[in-house]
Amino acid sequence: MFKKLKLRQKFTIFLVLIVILGLIVSGFALSTVLRQNAKHEIAAKALTLIDTITATREYSNSRITPELSEQLETKFLPQSISAFAAREVFEIFRKEPNYKDFLYKEATLNPTNPRDKADIFETAIVEQFRQENNFKELSGFRSGPRGDFFYIARPLIVSQSGCLKCHGKVEDAPKTMIDIYGTTGGFGWKLNEIVGAQILSIPASRIIQKAQKSSALILLIVFVVFISLLLVVNLFLNHQVIHPLKRLTRVAQEISTGHMDVDFEAQSNDEIGSLAKALKRMKYSLEMAMKRLQGSSGSQGS
C-alpha cells in the first residue's frame, strides 16, 4: 500500500510520524522536568518554613521560657512552651488565604496536649526516626482528603534536662500544668529520647497542576510550530521536487510519443537539475540514433 502512494503523500506521512514521535518524547521529557521543578519549588518552600518554625522554637526556649519559669509554680503559661509557641505562630501564619491549607504539627507519641497526638502516618515517621538515629530529616508526598501534600519532618529530641521538669516524673511537674492537662500524657520522657517529630505539610496539588498546565501549553506551542514546519516543508517539497519531477515526466512522455521538439530544462544545479541534464543528453542521443537509422534506411532504399 505504501508503494502505491505518491512521493508527497509518503513524505507527509513520514513527517507526521516524526511530529507524533517528537510530541510524545518531548511531552514526556517536558512533563518530567516541570514536575521535578515543581517538587523542588515545594521542597524549598517547605524547608524555609520549617527552618523558620525551628528558629521560633529556639527563640522561645532561650528567651521566653527562662523569663516565665518562676511563674509556673503559681500559674502555668502555655506560652512558655516552645512547641505551643511554634504552633500558635503557625496558626497566625495560616490566617493568610494563600497559606490556609498549610499544616504544622509537633506529632508526639506521648503528648501533654491531646492535639499533638500522632496519628498512624505520623507515628510511623516518629518510629522511623527512633529506629534510625542517623536520620535528621524525612520528606516526601502523601495523599490527603484535600489532595496531595508534600511533607517534611524532623525528629523532636529531649535535648535539655529542663524539659524533664514538666515531662519527667508526674510528681516533679508543676501543679498548675497538671491542673490543666492532667496526668495521663506527657510524662516519662528521657533525656536524648526521640519523643515526636516536627511535621510540616504543604499542598502540592496546585503547584503540580500549574506545572502540568504549563507543560500542556508548551506542548501546544510545539505542536503549532511542528505543523507550521510541516506545511513549510511540504510547500518546499512541492515547489522544489514534485513540480520539477512532474515537468520532467511530462516532457519524457511527450518525447516517448515522438514529439522531439520539447526539451528538458535544467533550472537548478541540484539532483533534479542533474536528472534534467541526463535526460537532455539521452534525448540528443535518441535523436542522433533515429537520424542514423533514417539515414541507413534511405541508403538501402536507393
Backbone bond lengths (Angstrom), bond angles and torsions (degrees), N, CA, C in turn:
res aa  C-N    CA-C-N  psi(-1)  N-CA   C-N-CA  omega(-1)  CA-C   N-CA-C  phi
1 M - - - 1.476 - - 1.527 110.65 -
2 F 1.352 116.08 -41.41 1.463 120.03 -179.01 1.528 110.83 -64.02
3 K 1.362 116.53 -31.31 1.464 120.51 -179.51 1.522 111.65 -69.51
4 K 1.318 116.45 -24.67 1.455 119.86 -178.17 1.522 112.81 -80.72
5 L 1.316 116.78 -13.48 1.456 120.65 -178.56 1.521 110.76 -75.24
6 K 1.332 114.02 154.37 1.452 119.04 175.93 1.524 110.20 -79.66
7 L 1.351 114.65 165.26 1.459 120.34 -174.72 1.529 111.52 -58.75
8 R 1.331 116.91 -44.20 1.457 119.90 -178.97 1.523 111.04 -63.61
9 Q 1.335 117.69 -39.08 1.454 121.52 178.35 1.527 110.96 -65.07
10 K 1.323 115.94 -42.64 1.467 119.75 178.21 1.532 110.60 -62.45
11 F 1.320 114.84 -45.06 1.461 119.26 -178.32 1.528 110.95 -64.87
12 T 1.354 116.88 -39.02 1.462 121.10 178.75 1.523 111.16 -64.54
13 I 1.323 115.91 -44.47 1.470 119.71 178.10 1.522 110.51 -60.97
14 F 1.323 116.09 -42.65 1.466 120.63 179.54 1.529 111.03 -61.48
15 L 1.330 116.62 -44.10 1.460 120.50 179.27 1.527 111.94 -66.92
16 V 1.336 116.76 -39.14 1.467 120.14 178.20 1.520 110.58 -62.14
17 L 1.333 116.25 -41.73 1.464 120.05 177.76 1.528 110.66 -62.51
18 I 1.337 116.63 -39.40 1.463 120.26 177.41 1.526 110.49 -64.05
19 V 1.354 116.11 -41.76 1.465 120.15 179.04 1.527 110.84 -61.82
20 I 1.332 116.46 -46.68 1.467 120.54 -179.30 1.523 110.67 -62.25
21 L 1.334 116.17 -46.78 1.463 120.30 179.29 1.524 110.70 -62.91
22 G 1.335 116.26 -41.77 1.465 120.41 179.48 1.520 111.96 -63.41
23 L 1.353 116.46 -40.52 1.466 120.11 179.16 1.526 111.25 -66.72
24 I 1.328 116.19 -39.60 1.471 119.36 179.92 1.520 110.58 -64.71
25 V 1.340 116.14 -48.82 1.465 120.46 -177.91 1.526 110.74 -66.29
26 S 1.346 116.25 -48.77 1.462 119.58 -178.18 1.530 111.08 -66.96
27 G 1.338 117.01 -35.49 1.461 120.15 177.95 1.515 111.72 -63.92
28 F 1.317 116.03 -44.59 1.470 119.89 178.63 1.528 110.77 -63.76
29 A 1.345 116.07 -46.90 1.467 120.24 -179.10 1.528 110.99 -63.59
30 L 1.333 116.03 -44.25 1.459 120.36 -178.74 1.525 111.09 -65.04
31 S 1.331 116.40 -43.68 1.452 120.20 179.32 1.527 111.19 -61.48
32 T 1.335 115.82 -41.18 1.463 120.00 179.01 1.520 111.53 -63.51
33 V 1.345 115.70 -45.44 1.466 119.67 -179.01 1.522 111.25 -64.07
34 L 1.338 117.11 -44.72 1.465 120.18 -178.17 1.524 111.70 -67.38
35 R 1.335 116.83 -36.81 1.461 119.52 176.98 1.526 110.89 -65.72
36 Q 1.336 115.75 -40.13 1.461 119.02 177.96 1.520 111.01 -64.95
37 N 1.333 115.73 -41.63 1.470 119.14 177.33 1.526 111.14 -62.83
38 A 1.337 115.99 -39.52 1.472 119.98 178.31 1.526 110.45 -63.55
39 K 1.330 116.48 -41.59 1.469 120.29 179.29 1.520 110.84 -65.01
40 H 1.346 115.98 -40.65 1.468 119.40 177.73 1.536 110.90 -63.51
41 E 1.333 115.55 -39.11 1.464 120.08 178.36 1.527 110.72 -63.53
42 I 1.333 116.20 -44.16 1.467 120.95 179.18 1.523 110.20 -63.57
43 A 1.339 115.99 -45.14 1.470 120.19 -178.39 1.523 111.28 -63.01
44 A 1.338 116.29 -40.61 1.465 119.93 179.72 1.530 110.98 -64.12
45 K 1.325 116.38 -40.76 1.468 120.39 179.08 1.525 110.36 -66.00
46 A 1.336 116.47 -42.43 1.464 120.37 179.91 1.527 110.84 -64.82
47 L 1.321 116.24 -40.88 1.465 120.02 -179.66 1.527 111.20 -63.85
48 T 1.320 116.54 -40.74 1.468 120.40 177.90 1.525 111.20 -62.50
49 L 1.329 115.99 -42.88 1.465 120.01 -178.61 1.523 112.16 -66.77
50 I 1.321 116.46 -44.54 1.465 117.72 -177.17 1.523 110.98 -70.64
51 D 1.337 116.86 -30.58 1.469 119.31 173.77 1.529 110.59 -65.05
52 T 1.319 116.13 -38.59 1.471 120.39 177.60 1.524 111.29 -65.24
53 I 1.333 115.14 -42.32 1.469 119.25 178.61 1.532 110.76 -64.10
54 T 1.319 116.11 -41.63 1.467 120.53 178.72 1.525 110.30 -62.30
55 A 1.313 116.94 -40.09 1.464 120.71 177.31 1.526 110.86 -63.66
56 T 1.326 116.64 -37.20 1.472 120.63 176.97 1.525 110.89 -63.54
57 R 1.336 115.96 -41.84 1.465 119.94 178.72 1.533 110.70 -63.03
58 E 1.335 115.34 -44.68 1.464 119.23 -178.68 1.534 111.50 -64.67
59 Y 1.311 115.82 -39.22 1.470 119.72 177.65 1.524 110.18 -63.16
60 S 1.334 115.66 -43.63 1.457 119.54 -179.99 1.526 110.82 -63.12
61 N 1.319 116.90 -41.22 1.466 120.80 -179.57 1.524 112.44 -65.65
62 S 1.325 115.37 -39.82 1.468 118.75 -173.35 1.528 113.59 -90.17
63 R 1.339 118.23 -26.85 1.465 120.27 -174.14 1.529 113.88 -113.49
64 I 1.323 117.40 -35.73 1.468 120.01 -174.14 1.527 111.91 -90.71
65 T 1.316 115.73 -53.00 1.459 120.30 -174.95 1.531 113.26 -56.87
66 P 1.350 120.28 -46.13 1.477 119.26 179.58 1.527 113.38 -59.73
67 E 1.323 116.44 -33.03 1.455 120.16 -178.41 1.532 112.51 -73.32
68 L 1.338 116.23 -25.22 1.463 119.20 -175.52 1.527 113.15 -107.10
69 S 1.332 116.59 -1.67 1.471 119.39 -174.34 1.530 112.49 -60.39
70 E 1.329 118.49 -36.49 1.468 121.00 -177.64 1.529 112.05 -68.23
71 Q 1.339 115.60 -24.25 1.462 118.75 -177.72 1.525 113.11 -82.74
72 L 1.345 116.38 -10.49 1.451 119.32 -175.82 1.528 112.52 -64.90
73 E 1.343 116.68 -24.82 1.459 119.28 -178.84 1.525 111.63 -71.19
74 T 1.289 116.60 -28.80 1.471 120.20 -178.49 1.534 112.64 -103.19
75 K 1.301 115.42 -27.78 1.468 119.47 -179.39 1.520 109.33 -155.69
76 F 1.324 115.55 124.64 1.470 119.00 179.17 1.529 109.35 -81.15
77 L 1.334 115.13 127.76 1.470 121.15 -179.06 1.533 109.13 -114.38
78 P 1.319 117.95 106.09 1.473 119.91 179.32 1.532 112.38 -57.08
79 Q 1.336 116.75 -27.37 1.469 120.41 -179.22 1.530 111.91 -61.23
80 S 1.320 116.29 -20.44 1.453 119.45 -179.16 1.522 112.69 -78.69
81 I 1.333 116.96 -11.57 1.462 121.91 -179.73 1.526 108.89 -92.21
82 S 1.325 116.35 125.16 1.479 120.88 -174.99 1.521 112.12 -60.62
83 A 1.333 116.78 -38.61 1.467 119.79 179.99 1.522 110.96 -62.77
84 F 1.334 116.49 -43.49 1.464 121.10 178.46 1.528 110.52 -63.24
85 A 1.331 116.04 -44.12 1.463 120.43 -179.15 1.519 111.13 -62.42
86 A 1.329 116.53 -44.00 1.469 120.40 -179.26 1.522 110.96 -63.12
87 R 1.316 116.08 -42.37 1.466 120.15 -179.58 1.521 111.15 -65.56
88 E 1.319 117.59 -42.10 1.457 121.03 -179.28 1.527 111.82 -67.38
89 V 1.337 116.27 -39.65 1.471 120.02 176.86 1.526 109.56 -62.05
90 F 1.331 116.59 -40.68 1.462 120.08 -179.97 1.525 111.40 -66.81
91 E 1.333 117.12 -35.56 1.467 119.80 178.48 1.534 110.88 -65.31
92 I 1.335 116.38 -34.38 1.470 119.75 174.67 1.527 109.45 -65.76
93 F 1.325 115.58 -41.28 1.463 121.17 178.22 1.530 111.30 -59.87
94 R 1.343 116.51 -37.77 1.469 121.27 -177.22 1.527 113.23 -71.98
95 K 1.318 117.28 -10.31 1.458 119.32 178.92 1.527 112.08 -68.96
96 E 1.340 116.02 -20.41 1.463 119.23 174.81 1.529 108.96 -69.41
97 P 1.339 118.14 133.74 1.469 120.47 -176.34 1.532 113.86 -55.32
98 N 1.326 116.48 -34.77 1.463 119.30 -177.31 1.525 113.10 -71.52
99 Y 1.335 116.83 -15.34 1.458 120.31 -175.09 1.526 112.95 -120.54
100 K 1.309 117.64 13.00 1.469 120.56 -174.79 1.527 112.59 -65.96
101 D 1.342 117.01 -24.47 1.462 119.78 -179.32 1.528 112.84 -93.47
102 F 1.328 117.32 2.44 1.459 120.38 177.36 1.532 108.43 -77.18
103 L 1.317 116.12 144.81 1.465 120.67 -177.16 1.529 110.46 -129.43
104 Y 1.331 114.71 140.45 1.461 120.07 174.50 1.518 108.93 -139.54
105 K 1.317 114.44 135.58 1.466 118.94 -179.26 1.520 109.31 -149.92
106 E 1.302 115.01 137.63 1.460 119.83 172.28 1.525 106.24 -96.40
107 A 1.336 113.02 78.64 1.460 120.64 -173.60 1.528 110.31 -66.68
108 T 1.312 115.98 121.76 1.464 121.97 -174.69 1.521 110.35 -125.69
109 L 1.327 115.61 140.11 1.460 119.73 -179.88 1.523 111.51 -69.42
110 N 1.330 115.86 -38.18 1.471 121.05 -178.05 1.531 108.22 -131.70
111 P 1.348 116.89 75.28 1.461 119.94 -173.09 1.533 113.47 -85.30
112 T 1.323 114.55 158.41 1.466 120.55 171.30 1.520 109.65 -76.80
113 N 1.340 115.83 -47.30 1.461 121.89 179.67 1.530 108.96 -91.70
114 P 1.325 119.15 121.98 1.468 121.75 -177.28 1.532 113.91 -55.79
115 R 1.324 117.80 -26.67 1.463 119.18 -178.31 1.526 111.84 -67.52
116 D 1.338 116.72 -16.20 1.459 120.87 179.98 1.522 112.68 -92.89
117 K 1.309 118.11 4.20 1.458 121.53 -178.62 1.528 110.37 -64.54
118 A 1.327 116.12 128.13 1.464 121.18 -177.69 1.520 110.75 -72.23
119 D 1.334 116.50 136.89 1.460 120.04 174.38 1.535 108.97 -84.57
120 I 1.321 117.51 -170.34 1.468 121.01 -175.19 1.526 111.09 -62.62
121 F 1.325 116.74 -47.16 1.464 120.76 -179.71 1.519 110.97 -63.19
122 E 1.312 116.31 -45.78 1.466 120.91 -178.36 1.534 111.32 -66.87
123 T 1.326 116.25 -37.06 1.460 120.12 177.41 1.521 111.13 -61.43
124 A 1.325 116.11 -39.75 1.471 119.97 178.80 1.528 110.59 -62.28
125 I 1.330 116.83 -38.98 1.461 120.56 178.71 1.534 110.75 -65.58
126 V 1.344 115.62 -45.70 1.466 119.70 -179.98 1.528 110.29 -61.50
127 E 1.326 116.88 -43.35 1.462 120.61 179.68 1.518 111.17 -63.77
128 Q 1.336 116.64 -34.78 1.470 119.57 177.26 1.523 110.92 -65.63
129 F 1.325 116.29 -39.98 1.468 119.71 175.75 1.530 110.69 -64.02
130 R 1.317 116.79 -39.31 1.471 120.59 -178.02 1.531 111.54 -68.94
131 Q 1.329 115.72 -34.20 1.463 119.60 -179.11 1.526 112.45 -80.55
132 E 1.322 115.93 -32.72 1.466 120.66 -179.40 1.526 108.36 -117.40
133 N 1.302 116.66 92.16 1.463 120.68 -175.23 1.523 113.38 -66.43
134 N 1.346 116.37 -18.92 1.468 118.91 -178.05 1.530 111.85 -80.43
135 F 1.336 117.40 -8.99 1.458 120.01 177.91 1.528 109.61 -76.45
136 K 1.308 116.86 119.31 1.463 121.69 177.88 1.524 112.06 -102.08
137 E 1.337 114.78 -15.59 1.468 118.41 -177.10 1.517 109.18 -162.44
138 L 1.306 116.14 142.02 1.460 123.28 175.15 1.527 108.17 -129.13
139 S 1.311 116.04 146.17 1.466 119.70 178.66 1.519 109.15 -152.53
140 G 1.314 115.12 161.30 1.453 120.42 179.49 1.515 110.99 166.39
141 F 1.336 115.72 -168.64 1.457 121.38 -179.35 1.526 109.34 -114.00
142 R 1.315 115.02 144.93 1.452 121.46 176.64 1.523 108.87 -141.10
143 S 1.319 115.31 152.49 1.466 120.71 178.96 1.523 109.41 -95.49
144 G 1.327 114.25 142.83 1.459 120.32 179.07 1.510 110.21 -138.06
145 P 1.324 117.06 175.45 1.475 120.34 179.90 1.523 112.90 -59.01
146 R 1.332 116.24 -27.22 1.474 119.87 -177.78 1.526 112.27 -104.60
147 G 1.334 116.97 21.72 1.455 120.41 177.58 1.521 112.09 111.21
148 D 1.313 115.04 -168.64 1.461 120.90 -179.13 1.525 110.88 -81.02
149 F 1.328 115.17 143.55 1.458 122.15 178.47 1.526 109.30 -127.75
150 F 1.310 113.89 145.52 1.463 119.69 169.82 1.525 106.79 -99.67
151 Y 1.325 115.98 129.56 1.463 118.90 -178.89 1.529 109.96 -118.28
152 I 1.294 114.47 151.25 1.454 121.69 172.84 1.520 106.95 -135.33
153 A 1.317 116.72 132.32 1.466 121.31 -173.23 1.521 110.63 -131.20
154 R 1.322 115.16 143.71 1.459 122.46 175.97 1.524 108.61 -134.06
155 P 1.318 117.50 144.85 1.470 119.83 -176.96 1.527 112.30 -70.63
156 L 1.312 115.32 145.31 1.464 122.42 172.97 1.527 107.44 -101.79
157 I 1.301 115.70 114.46 1.462 121.65 -174.96 1.526 109.54 -113.47
158 V 1.327 116.40 138.80 1.467 120.78 174.58 1.528 106.66 -76.85
159 S 1.325 115.41 88.45 1.462 120.90 -172.33 1.524 113.65 -95.23
160 Q 1.344 117.53 -12.28 1.466 120.87 -178.63 1.521 109.94 -124.10
161 S 1.294 114.67 136.67 1.465 119.19 -179.24 1.526 111.71 -64.30
162 G 1.338 117.16 -24.17 1.462 120.92 178.88 1.517 112.57 -61.93
163 C 1.358 116.34 -24.94 1.463 120.04 179.57 1.534 111.22 -65.24
164 L 1.338 115.79 -29.02 1.462 119.75 -176.59 1.522 112.06 -72.82
165 K 1.328 117.15 -12.79 1.466 119.94 177.22 1.519 110.31 -62.22
166 C 1.343 115.12 -36.41 1.465 120.16 179.34 1.526 112.53 -99.56
167 H 1.342 116.78 -23.90 1.462 119.43 -172.15 1.523 113.91 -119.99
168 G 1.318 116.45 8.96 1.465 119.30 176.95 1.519 110.52 -85.56
169 K 1.301 116.03 -109.36 1.461 121.05 178.24 1.526 110.13 -85.26
170 V 1.309 115.70 148.16 1.468 120.92 -178.68 1.525 110.47 -61.63
171 E 1.330 116.35 -41.45 1.464 119.39 -176.61 1.516 113.36 -67.88
172 D 1.354 117.37 -18.31 1.466 120.32 179.07 1.529 112.69 -89.54
173 A 1.316 117.84 -12.89 1.458 121.80 -175.51 1.522 110.79 -74.26
174 P 1.328 117.38 149.29 1.468 120.98 177.46 1.528 110.75 -59.08
175 K 1.318 116.25 133.13 1.458 120.39 -178.47 1.526 111.33 -61.21
176 T 1.317 115.20 -35.15 1.473 118.55 -179.57 1.531 111.21 -64.62
177 M 1.318 117.76 -31.29 1.466 120.87 177.07 1.519 110.48 -71.96
178 I 1.333 115.48 -41.55 1.464 119.77 179.25 1.521 110.56 -64.29
179 D 1.316 116.53 -34.26 1.463 120.13 178.88 1.527 111.36 -62.21
180 I 1.326 116.34 -31.70 1.470 120.42 -178.14 1.527 111.42 -86.82
181 Y 1.343 117.49 -47.49 1.466 121.17 -170.96 1.534 113.84 -106.46
182 G 1.309 118.02 -11.69 1.458 119.98 -179.87 1.522 112.18 79.24
183 T 1.324 116.12 -168.55 1.471 121.51 -175.70 1.521 112.74 -116.25
184 T 1.334 116.94 15.01 1.468 119.23 -175.30 1.522 113.63 -84.48
185 G 1.304 118.62 -20.23 1.465 119.28 -176.48 1.507 112.55 -147.81
186 G 1.325 114.54 158.54 1.458 119.79 175.22 1.511 114.85 88.62
187 F 1.339 117.49 14.34 1.470 120.07 -179.12 1.537 109.72 -121.59
188 G 1.324 114.33 165.55 1.461 119.35 178.48 1.510 113.70 83.13
189 W 1.324 117.38 13.30 1.451 119.73 177.09 1.532 109.96 -71.09
190 K 1.339 115.24 155.76 1.455 120.58 179.79 1.522 109.99 -125.23
191 L 1.307 115.36 152.60 1.468 120.77 -180.00 1.528 109.72 -61.97
192 N 1.334 115.50 136.52 1.482 124.53 -179.68 1.533 113.23 67.82
193 E 1.311 116.80 14.33 1.472 120.63 177.13 1.533 109.83 -87.99
194 I 1.323 115.66 141.92 1.465 120.71 174.02 1.523 107.57 -86.14
195 V 1.314 115.87 113.10 1.464 120.69 -175.06 1.525 113.31 -105.73
196 G 1.313 116.39 -12.78 1.458 119.68 -177.46 1.520 111.28 -172.27
197 A 1.311 115.07 -161.77 1.457 119.93 -179.70 1.526 110.18 -152.64
198 Q 1.321 114.76 140.39 1.465 119.88 168.43 1.516 107.32 -76.52
199 I 1.297 117.72 122.30 1.467 120.53 -179.00 1.525 108.90 -127.35
200 L 1.308 115.23 115.75 1.467 121.91 176.95 1.516 108.18 -109.07
201 S 1.319 116.34 129.60 1.469 121.57 179.11 1.523 109.04 -123.67
202 I 1.317 115.42 129.60 1.463 119.54 177.71 1.523 108.83 -125.48
203 P 1.342 117.34 142.54 1.466 120.60 -177.29 1.521 111.57 -63.50
204 A 1.320 114.87 132.67 1.460 119.98 -178.55 1.521 112.87 -108.66
205 S 1.332 116.86 -17.68 1.466 120.23 -173.40 1.523 112.37 -59.30
206 R 1.346 116.28 -45.17 1.466 119.54 -176.39 1.521 111.77 -63.70
207 I 1.324 116.11 -42.95 1.468 119.61 -178.34 1.519 110.67 -67.95
208 I 1.342 116.59 -41.16 1.467 119.95 179.15 1.527 110.44 -68.11
209 Q 1.339 117.31 -39.71 1.464 120.05 176.96 1.523 110.89 -63.67
210 K 1.328 115.67 -37.77 1.462 119.78 176.40 1.523 110.58 -62.21
211 A 1.326 116.77 -41.08 1.469 121.10 177.58 1.521 110.72 -64.40
212 Q 1.335 116.37 -39.28 1.461 119.96 179.39 1.526 111.13 -67.10
213 K 1.336 117.07 -38.68 1.466 120.07 176.87 1.521 110.86 -64.58
214 S 1.333 115.66 -40.79 1.472 119.66 177.14 1.520 110.31 -62.72
215 S 1.337 115.78 -40.14 1.459 120.47 178.50 1.525 111.01 -62.60
216 A 1.346 115.83 -43.88 1.471 120.04 179.78 1.529 111.00 -64.30
217 L 1.338 116.75 -40.34 1.462 120.54 179.33 1.520 111.16 -64.28
218 I 1.328 116.44 -44.66 1.468 120.30 179.48 1.518 110.41 -64.02
219 L 1.342 116.64 -40.57 1.467 119.88 178.24 1.532 111.20 -63.38
220 L 1.328 116.14 -37.69 1.467 119.34 177.27 1.523 110.39 -63.12
221 I 1.325 116.26 -43.09 1.470 120.37 177.87 1.525 110.44 -62.19
222 V 1.351 115.89 -44.64 1.469 120.08 179.03 1.515 110.47 -62.21
223 F 1.344 116.74 -39.30 1.462 120.76 179.19 1.527 110.70 -62.64
224 V 1.336 115.91 -45.15 1.472 119.99 178.87 1.532 110.22 -61.84
225 V 1.339 116.24 -41.20 1.465 119.70 178.64 1.524 110.46 -63.49
226 F 1.342 116.49 -43.98 1.463 120.50 179.56 1.529 111.03 -61.18
227 I 1.335 116.81 -45.11 1.461 120.61 -179.75 1.528 110.54 -63.30
228 S 1.336 115.81 -40.62 1.460 119.95 177.92 1.524 110.77 -61.90
229 L 1.336 115.70 -43.80 1.464 119.71 177.68 1.528 111.06 -63.75
230 L 1.336 115.52 -37.84 1.457 119.59 178.40 1.525 111.12 -61.23
231 L 1.324 116.41 -43.10 1.464 120.63 178.70 1.530 111.12 -65.75
232 V 1.329 115.51 -43.05 1.467 119.23 179.82 1.526 110.74 -63.19
233 V 1.345 116.26 -44.06 1.475 120.25 179.65 1.520 110.09 -63.95
234 N 1.349 116.36 -39.14 1.473 118.83 178.37 1.524 111.90 -64.55
235 L 1.338 116.11 -40.64 1.465 119.73 177.06 1.525 110.67 -63.39
236 F 1.333 115.25 -43.39 1.473 119.47 178.50 1.523 110.69 -63.23
237 L 1.326 116.75 -44.05 1.465 120.93 179.22 1.522 110.67 -62.30
238 N 1.323 115.33 -42.24 1.467 119.93 -178.71 1.530 111.20 -64.09
239 H 1.344 114.98 -41.10 1.471 119.78 -176.06 1.524 112.48 -78.71
240 Q 1.326 116.98 -39.21 1.457 120.68 -172.75 1.526 114.41 -94.94
241 V 1.334 117.48 -20.51 1.466 119.48 -175.60 1.524 112.13 -122.26
242 I 1.325 117.56 -55.86 1.460 121.00 -172.80 1.524 111.71 -63.86
243 H 1.331 116.76 -52.30 1.463 119.76 -178.98 1.527 112.47 -61.62
244 P 1.336 119.74 -47.36 1.476 118.67 176.82 1.523 112.81 -59.40
245 L 1.332 117.89 -39.91 1.464 120.22 179.17 1.529 111.24 -66.20
246 K 1.335 115.68 -40.04 1.472 118.92 177.30 1.525 110.49 -62.78
247 R 1.331 116.16 -40.05 1.470 120.06 179.49 1.528 110.87 -64.18
248 L 1.318 116.18 -44.52 1.470 120.28 178.89 1.523 110.89 -64.65
249 T 1.338 116.03 -38.45 1.467 119.94 178.50 1.527 110.55 -64.55
250 R 1.319 116.56 -43.05 1.466 120.85 -179.94 1.531 111.06 -63.21
251 V 1.346 116.27 -42.62 1.467 120.46 178.86 1.524 110.31 -64.71
252 A 1.344 115.77 -41.87 1.464 119.00 179.60 1.517 110.88 -62.97
253 Q 1.343 117.70 -38.70 1.460 121.13 177.67 1.531 111.09 -64.89
254 E 1.342 116.77 -39.14 1.473 120.44 178.02 1.529 110.43 -61.98
255 I 1.324 115.26 -44.59 1.467 119.66 -179.01 1.519 110.18 -66.15
256 S 1.345 117.16 -37.27 1.470 119.83 -179.00 1.526 112.34 -64.86
257 T 1.342 116.49 -21.80 1.471 120.15 178.19 1.524 112.53 -96.01
258 G 1.342 115.68 6.71 1.452 119.29 175.21 1.512 116.15 100.18
259 H 1.312 118.70 0.44 1.466 121.65 178.42 1.525 108.43 -86.04
260 M 1.320 114.81 91.34 1.460 119.63 -175.34 1.524 112.88 -88.01
261 D 1.339 116.87 -0.07 1.452 119.44 -178.84 1.534 112.76 -80.05
262 V 1.318 117.86 -13.23 1.473 120.68 177.15 1.522 108.97 -81.38
263 D 1.328 115.13 160.29 1.462 118.13 -175.55 1.541 110.08 -141.43
264 F 1.326 114.88 152.53 1.466 121.69 175.13 1.519 109.09 -86.23
265 E 1.294 116.54 119.27 1.456 120.40 -179.64 1.525 109.98 -101.96
266 A 1.317 116.37 120.01 1.463 121.65 177.51 1.531 108.71 -86.10
267 Q 1.324 116.36 102.33 1.465 121.69 -176.02 1.525 113.29 -95.62
268 S 1.308 116.12 2.31 1.463 119.60 179.18 1.514 109.67 -152.20
269 N 1.330 115.66 168.70 1.463 120.74 179.46 1.526 112.76 -103.50
270 D 1.337 115.87 11.98 1.461 118.69 179.50 1.523 110.19 -86.88
271 E 1.333 116.36 -164.04 1.464 121.14 -177.12 1.524 111.75 -63.19
272 I 1.348 117.11 -34.98 1.464 120.34 177.63 1.527 110.06 -64.58
273 G 1.348 115.95 -41.95 1.459 119.96 176.52 1.512 112.03 -63.54
274 S 1.335 117.52 -39.97 1.474 121.19 177.59 1.517 110.67 -63.40
275 L 1.353 116.65 -39.29 1.465 120.61 177.66 1.524 110.44 -63.87
276 A 1.339 117.20 -41.93 1.467 120.89 178.68 1.527 110.78 -61.71
277 K 1.333 117.16 -42.77 1.467 120.74 178.80 1.524 111.05 -64.29
278 A 1.351 116.27 -40.09 1.464 119.96 179.53 1.529 110.44 -65.44
279 L 1.326 116.50 -41.04 1.464 120.03 178.27 1.532 111.10 -67.08
280 K 1.333 115.09 -35.45 1.472 118.89 178.10 1.518 110.46 -64.60
281 R 1.337 116.49 -42.76 1.470 119.41 176.91 1.529 111.10 -64.99
282 M 1.310 115.82 -37.35 1.456 119.40 177.17 1.528 111.00 -63.68
283 K 1.333 116.57 -37.10 1.469 120.98 178.70 1.533 110.45 -64.99
284 Y 1.354 115.00 -44.18 1.468 118.52 178.43 1.518 110.63 -62.61
285 S 1.329 116.23 -40.79 1.465 119.87 178.86 1.526 110.63 -63.72
286 L 1.338 114.90 -39.04 1.460 119.30 179.18 1.526 110.83 -67.11
287 E 1.339 117.92 -39.70 1.466 121.77 178.14 1.520 110.56 -63.50
288 M 1.333 116.64 -44.03 1.456 120.68 179.65 1.522 110.91 -63.89
289 A 1.346 115.45 -40.64 1.459 118.81 179.51 1.521 110.83 -64.51
290 M 1.336 116.31 -39.55 1.465 119.77 -179.83 1.519 110.98 -68.10
291 K 1.370 117.05 -37.72 1.469 119.57 177.73 1.520 111.54 -65.33
292 R 1.338 116.05 -40.76 1.467 119.03 178.26 1.513 110.73 -64.96
293 L 1.351 114.39 -38.94 1.457 118.26 179.21 1.516 110.93 -64.84
294 Q 1.358 115.37 -41.21 1.455 119.01 179.05 1.533 110.97 -67.24
295 G 1.341 114.68 -39.62 1.471 118.19 178.34 1.499 111.26 -65.03
296 S 1.282 118.44 -39.28 1.472 121.69 178.57 1.493 110.88 -65.55
297 S 1.332 116.56 -39.01 1.475 120.73 -179.81 1.529 110.23 -67.20
298 G 1.384 116.37 -37.86 1.466 120.42 179.62 1.518 111.57 -66.54
299 S 1.335 117.72 -38.58 1.456 121.82 -179.14 1.506 110.24 -66.37
300 Q 1.275 118.15 -40.07 1.461 121.94 179.29 1.511 111.35 -66.89
301 G 1.374 115.00 -35.25 1.468 117.95 -177.99 1.525 111.04 -70.21
302 S 1.346 117.87 -33.61 1.457 119.01 179.97 1.527 111.00 -77.30
